[in-house]
Amino acid sequence: MNQNQIKNIPENILTELIKFFNNDLNMMEEWLNTPMVRLKNQKPIDFTTDLDKQKELLKILEQMKYGDFS
């Protein structure tokens, strides 16, 4: 990921992404840019701009921490 892309991700989401992906920016970028069925085939990166969507994204990251990848 380039610096502009990272700058556009809210700090609370970026912090969780960095923790989950252990600072692996390539894995983080792949995950952010892969459409998810759970997000109605939208990419997680598209959920970083709107507050309600950010909450949904944080919820997904929290569930992934505990092995729920659905």
Secondary structure, 3 states (H helix, E strand, C coil): CCHHHHHCCCHHHHHHHHHHCCCCHHHHHHHHCCCEHHHCCECHHHHCCCHHHHHHHHHHHHHHHCCCCC
